[in-house]
């Protein structure tokens, strides 16, 4: 079974969409979606500086647009799709739950809402690499933090106030390395509650359809067969932990044999390389990778 995945925030790099503008139709799609998102996605994906595309309100629409244009350029129908965090909006569109236009409307609200929520309190996120999982989770809980991303492959992301994170850094879990992340706030925690309300209101105007292919949820790794239920999960996920470890367990259970990560790719392939032994993996970075991706799926 072929799995196609869409990465989450932090995967973007300056100029990553530039080579994709040579693919027929990509510029037109990005221009149309720019009008919906209220952002110049072509500029942000090609000439904008790193600090500009780090902005949550910019990064999230840019990532979903990138996933969708590279998915369309690929032209494959996978057996399953999944997205990490904001990548779930791209996955929902790939599975037919949302139209690309609805996905772009919702991600614009999500990005703005999360940026505004992050500005209320000084919060952040720290990646915990290695260590015993139980020890890491216990240490995170001890300091009042949230395991915002449980990614598998020895990677958990702790999130909370900067004060809590500083105390955590002074008393790290045994045999673990801590790496502060360059993000605006504590995503996927209670601090994002205002963004949940904003996205919920926007989602009320959407008419989701049931997925045409298997669609795996970040909430618990479940394959969701109701479009309305998946949208409810998308909304709630803004303030709830991402369980990518459970998603990868689901991929194994589904019998996934090949996985393609859409642009800007690399993060999810890296996690899968350590967890999904025997699965063929490909990071779709530029149009030069399209043929290799199609061969992988054949």
N, C-alpha and C positions, 0 to 999 in steps of 0.2 A: 504493500500500500504506500502511495505517495502522500506525504504530509507537506503542506506549505505553511510557513510561520512568518509572522510579522513582528519585528522588534519593538521595544519600548523606548522611552525617553532616555537620552544619554548615548544612543547609538549614532546620532547625527554628527557629521564632521563638515567643516567648510568645503563647499564646492562639490559635494558628493553627487548631486543630481546633474552636474554639467554634462557628462557624457551621454546621459539619457535623453537630452534634448535633441540628439541626432536621430532618435527613433521616431518614425512618422507618428503623428498624433499626440505625442507626449506633451509638447509645448501647449497645444490647444487645450488638452485636458487640464493641465496645471493652471492655465489662464482662466478657464471657466471656474475651476474650484477656488481660485484666488478671489473671485467676486463673491462667492458664497462665504468664504472664511474671513473676508475683509483683510487679507494679507497678500502681498506680492510673493507668491510661492516660488515663482521662477527666480526672482532675485535672491530670496532667502536660501534657495537650494543651490545657487551657483556662485554668487559673488559676495554674499554677506559674510561678515567676520564671525568668529567663534562665539564671542560674547552676545551677538545678536540672536543667534540660533539657540543659545542656551536658555533664553527667555521661555518660560513654560508656555506662555500664550502663543508663541511662535513655533516652538519645537513640536508641540503635539499635532497641530494641523499639518505641519511639514512632514512629519513621520507617517501619518495616515495617507497623505497624498502620495508620498514616495512608494509606500507599500502597494497602493492601488494601481499606480501607473506601471510599476514593474511587474505586477501580477498580470495586468492586461497585455503587456508586451510579451510576457512568457507564453501566454495562450494555452495553458494546460488546465485540465480539470482534475484536481487532486481527489484522493479518497477522504482526506480530512484537512482541516485548517485550524490554526490557533494563533492567538496573538498575546504578547507579553504586555500587560498593563494597557497603555493607550493603543497598542497594537491590536487589542480585541475589537476595536471599532473597524479596523481594516479587515479583520477576519470575518466580522459579521457581514460586511459588504461582499466579501468573496463568497460566503456561503449563501448569499441571496436574502439574508434577513433584513438588511437595509439596502437602499440604493446608495451608490457612491455619493450622491448629492446629500442624502440624509446623514450619512456618516460624516461628511465634511461639516454640515451644520452642527451636529452634536459635538464633534471634536473641538470646534471653535468655542462653544459654550464651556466645554470641559476645561480647555486650556486656560481660558480667561478666569473661570471660577476657581481653579486650583491656584493660579497665580495670585488672585486676590486673597484667597484663604491663607496662603503662605505668608502674606504680608502682615497678617494680624499678630502673629507671635513669631519670635525668632526660633525657628526649628530647622532641623537638617536630617541627614541620613549618613550612616557609616556602614560600609561593607565589612563583614566579618568573614575572613577567609581561613578555612581550616578549623581545627579544634573539634572536640566531641560535640555532636549536635545537641544532646541534652544539656551539656555544660554551657554551651553558647546560649541556648534558649533560657536557661535558668539565670544566667548573668544579665541577659536583656531584661527579663522580668524584674530582677532585683532592683534595677535602676529605673523602673517605671517606663521603660521603652517598649516599643511595639516591633515584633519581627515583620516588618512591612513587606519584604520579599523573602520567601523561602525558596531559593532557586535550585536546590539540589547541587550536586557536585561540590560539596563543601563550601557553599556560599549562601550566607544569610545577611540580609540588610536590616540593621537596627535603625529605628526612627523615633524622634521625639524632640524635646527642646534642646537648645544648644548647651544649656547647663547640665541636663541629664547625660548628653553625649560626652561632655567633658569629664564627668564623673566616671562614666563607663570606660573612657580611655585610660583613666588612672588605675582602673582595676579590670583589665581585660580578661577574657576567658583563657584558660590554659591552652597553650599550643596553637593559639589563633593570632592572626595578623589583622589589624584594623586599618581600613583605608577610608577616610572621610570622602564623601561624594560631592561633586560640584553641582548641587541641586538647590532649588530655591526654598524648599521646605520639606516637612515630614509627610510625604505622599503616602496614601494607603493607611492612614491613621485617623483617629478622631479629630485631628486638627483640620481635616478636609471636609468636615460636615457641611459648611456653607456651600461648597462646590457640589455636594450631593444634591442639595435642594435645588440649585440652579439647573443641574443636568436633568433632574427628575421633571422639572417644569417643562424643559425643552423636549424631553422624550415623549411627553403627553401628546405632542402633535404628530408623532411618527406612527405609521401603521406597519409594524413589522410582519414579515412573512416567515413561515417555518423554514429552517435551513434545508438546502438541497443536498448538502453533503455533511459529513460528520463535523461537528463544531464543538471543540473542547473548551471548557470554562476554566478561567483562572481561580474561581472560588474554591473548587474542590477537585478539579480534574474530570468532572462529569462530562459526558457527551450529552449536550442539550438538544432536544428535538422540537422545542417550542420557541418560536421567534420572540413571542411576548415575554417568556421567561428569560431568554437570553438578554433582552434589553433591560429587564429588571435587574439582572445580575451586573450588567455593565454600569448601571447607575450606582448600585450599592458598592461596587468594587473600588470606587474612588476613595472610600474611607476604610476599606477592608484589605487585609494582606493578600498579596499575590502568591498563590501556591503553585509555582512553576514546577516544583518537585513532583507534585501530584499530577500535573499535566504530562510530564515525561513518563511517569508510571502508566498513565492512560495510553500514551503513544505505544509503549511496549505491549500493553494489553490488546491494543487494536491490531497489532501485527505490522506496524509501520516498518518498511524496509528501506525507504529513502526519504530524506528531508531536505527541503530547499528553504533557506531563509531569504526573504525579500530584502531589497535595499532599504536602508544602509545596513548591510548584514555583517555578521561575524560573532556577535555576542551569544546568540542562541545556539549557533553551530558549536561554539566553544564549550558551552554547557553540555550539549548533546554528545560531544566527542568523549566526554568523561563518563557519561551516564548510559548512553544508548549504544552499547557495544554491538558491532556488526551492522549497524544502520549506515547506509551510504549518505554522506552529507555534502551539501554544496552551499556556499555563501554567494548569493547573486549580487555582486558589487557593481559591475558595469555591463553594458550590452554585450561585451565580448564573452560574458559567461552564459549567455542565453542558450547557445547551442549545446554547451556542456550540460546545462540543466535539462534540456529536452532529451538528451541522450540518457541522462540518469533516470528519467521517467519512463523510458521506452522498455 
